Amino acid sequence: LCCISDSISAKEHASIKSYWNSKSMKKVRRTLLAGKLPKECRACQQPDTRYYDHFNERFTHLLPEIRNSTSWTGSTTFSPVSFDYRTSNICNFKCRTCHSAYSTAWRAEKIDYDGDYSLDRWLRKSIYKNAIEQTRDLSQTEIYEAISNKSLREIYWAGGEPLLMDFHWQTMNEIIRSGLSEQVHVRDNTNLSQLEWRGQHLMRDILVHFPSYYIGASLDGTGAIGEYIRTGLDWSKWCENLSHVNSYPKGALQAVCIAHTLTLPGLLDLPDLLMLTNRLGIRIDSQLMSAGDISKRLSLLSPLCLPSALFKKCIDEVLTEIEPLRSPLNSSVFSLLEQLKSQNVWSEQITDEDYRAKLKTGIEEIKEIERRRPNEKTSFRKIVSQKPYLKDWLDKRFEN
């Protein structure tokens, strides 16, 4: 199952060998063979998170082999061909849409302010190093086996920040040495803060060997807004790196795209972002930020925190502002915004009392992070106050 799937029992996640024909996975396959979507895949019932489209399009040619090797019991002799390994949470950014499980910079800040025991158990100092090493070692065994038996067809790198991980570069070099680069599609999801590792360059020394690759350069906004959302981002350096990566000649199956996560601050920055992508001729793939469980907390970073009337007004205004910039390169942005117009905001999904209480907590979270990062060029309040009606709404809540 993919990375956005609802979790299967942790006991069956120890290795591919124990997981691949486990009871849970066989049940998932039986459900799929019956033409139904299993509960583990319910995230793909949402049109903006249909990750299965990627696999269906890329591996359609393997469907006969997959069906023939899968029995009515759900067991299969077909080996995995696509790998998505997050072997470390090492990252030099502290994106506000992220947290300590996916960023060592976030983890260090949380330890400094809240203490080691505020972290999930595996992130605590007594366990963390060993947990990371075990994950890396198991992942290396499995991916190297797929390289050795030549079954590997795709590898997706995310993190953390994959270009800071030794495992990323070592594995890519092993694929090249094994002569498999011609058959492997590479997806690098990167914050684009660096392009080199121990004298090797991502484009010049690694991806030049792969006829099929996708670089998703993560971004939520431009300039000061981008730097606010993604603490650690150096906007001028990022633009320099993007231009450098984009300057390399590309074949039909090679792409550099902006992997865009839509937030409320970023929504207001869309005109500047689309001017950038149009000028550079780069596609933008847009998705709404993950909100987590709204029964537990509300993030003011999401546009869905707004009351329905203000939300729809803001979406309509932004759509009008960016309409002159519409192009095939940014169709996913327009599709996402159109989908959001028919989506229920959070105030329509929980009680008024619960909404007000969680909104207050969300505001306190914003204020606390800004207190911890005092040297930033702007603030949430300044960004959102670009729209007078949002300023009025937010001022009342910040002052209460």
C-alpha positions, 0 to 999 in steps of 0.5 A, spaced: 500 500 500 502 507 498 504 512 503 497 515 504 494 509 506 490 508 513 495 504 517 495 496 517 498 493 523 505 495 525 506 487 527 506 486 519 510 492 517 517 489 520 519 487 513 516 486 506 517 479 507 512 478 513 508 484 510 507 482 503 503 476 504 500 477 511 493 476 513 491 484 512 494 484 505 491 478 502 484 481 505 486 487 501 487 484 495 481 480 495 477 486 496 480 489 490 479 483 486 472 483 487 472 490 484 471 494 491 476 499 494 478 497 501 478 501 507 485 502 507 485 505 501 479 510 503 484 516 502 483 515 494 476 516 495 477 523 495 479 526 488 485 530 490 488 524 493 487 519 488 494 516 488 492 510 485 492 513 478 499 514 478 500 507 479 495 505 474 498 509 469 505 507 470 504 500 471 498 498 466 503 493 462 504 489 468 496 488 470 496 481 466 502 478 470 499 481 477 493 478 476 496 471 473 500 471 479 495 473 485 490 467 487 483 467 489 486 467 497 489 474 496 496 471 496 501 473 490 508 471 487 509 477 484 514 481 487 514 489 489 517 493 483 515 500 486 519 502 493 518 508 497 522 509 503 523 514 508 529 511 512 530 518 516 527 524 518 533 528 517 531 535 514 534 542 515 527 545 514 522 546 519 516 547 515 509 549 519 505 544 515 510 539 518 512 536 525 518 532 528 517 526 525 519 528 519 524 533 520 530 533 525 530 541 525 523 540 528 525 535 533 531 539 535 526 545 536 521 541 540 526 538 545 529 545 546 522 548 548 518 542 550 523 537 552 525 530 550 518 526 553 514 531 549 516 527 543 513 520 540 517 515 543 521 513 537 523 520 537 526 520 544 534 520 545 534 513 548 531 510 542 531 515 536 538 513 533 537 505 534 530 506 530 533 510 525 539 505 524 534 499 524 530 502 519 535 504 514 539 497 515 532 493 513 530 498 507 537 497 504 537 489 505 530 490 501 532 495 496 538 492 494 535 485 493 530 488 488 536 491 485 540 484 485 534 481 482 532 486 477 525 487 479 526 494 481 522 499 476 521 505 480 523 508 487 520 514 490 525 519 495 522 523 500 523 524 507 525 528 511 530 531 506 532 525 501 538 529 498 541 530 505 541 522 506 547 518 505 542 512 503 539 516 497 546 517 494 548 510 495 542 507 493 542 511 486 549 509 485 548 502 486 542 502 481 547 505 476 553 500 477 548 495 477 546 497 470 538 498 472 538 506 471 535 505 464 529 501 467 528 505 473 523 511 474 526 516 479 521 520 483 525 525 488 521 530 492 526 535 495 526 542 498 531 543 493 536 547 498 542 543 496 544 539 490 550 536 491 553 530 496 560 529 497 562 531 491 556 528 487 551 533 483 544 530 483 543 532 475 550 531 473 552 525 476 546 521 478 540 523 474 544 524 467 543 516 467 536 515 468 532 516 462 525 517 466 525 521 472 521 526 476 523 532 481 518 535 485 521 541 488 517 542 494 514 549 495 508 553 499 509 560 497 514 565 494 519 570 497 517 572 505 511 568 505 514 562 502 520 563 507 515 564 513 511 557 511 518 553 510 522 556 516 529 554 513 528 556 506 532 561 503 528 564 497 534 567 493 538 560 493 532 556 492 530 560 485 538 559 483 537 551 484 531 551 481 533 555 475 540 550 475 536 544 475 531 546 470 537 548 465 538 541 464 536 538 457 530 533 458 527 528 455 520 526 454 520 522 461 524 527 465 520 532 468 522 538 474 515 540 477 513 544 483 510 540 488 505 545 491 502 544 498 496 549 498 495 553 505 492 559 507 498 564 506 500 560 500 493 561 497 494 569 497 500 568 494 498 564 488 498 570 483 506 571 484 507 563 484 503 562 478 507 568 475 514 564 477 512 558 474 509 561 467 516 565 466 520 558 468 515 554 464 515 549 469 509 545 471 506 545 478 502 539 482 498 542 487 495 539 493 491 541 499 495 541 506 494 535 510 489 537 516 490 531 520 484 529 525 480 535 526 476 532 532 483 533 535 486 540 533 485 545 527 490 548 523 490 555 522 494 554 516 489 551 512 484 555 508 478 550 511 479 554 518 475 559 515 468 560 516 464 558 509 462 565 507 469 568 507 472 561 505 468 561 498 469 569 497 477 568 498 477 562 493 473 566 488 477 572 489 483 568 488 481 564 482 479 571 479 486 574 480 489 568 477 485 567 471 489 571 466 495 566 468 491 560 467 495 555 462 496 547 462 502 548 466 498 550 472 491 546 471 492 542 477 491 549 481 485 551 478 482 544 479 484 544 486 481 551 487 474 549 484 474 542 488 475 546 494 469 551 492 464 545 494 468 542 500 465 543 507 469 547 511 471 545 518 466 550 521 460 545 518 463 539 520 464 540 528 459 543 533 460 551 533 462 550 541 468 545 538 470 550 532 471 556 537 475 552 542 479 549 537 480 555 533 483 558 539 488 553 540 490 553 533 491 561 534 495 559 540 499 554 536 501 560 531 503 565 536 507 560 540 511 558 533 512 565 532 515 566 539 520 560 538 522 563 531 523 571 532 527 573 526 522 571 521 520 577 515 513 576 516 507 573 520 501 569 519 497 575 521 500 580 516 500 575 511 492 574 512 491 581 513 492 582 505 484 581 505 481 586 509 475 581 511 480 576 513 483 581 517 477 583 520 475 576 522 482 574 524 483 581 529 477 579 533 480 572 534 487 574 535 485 579 540 480 575 544 
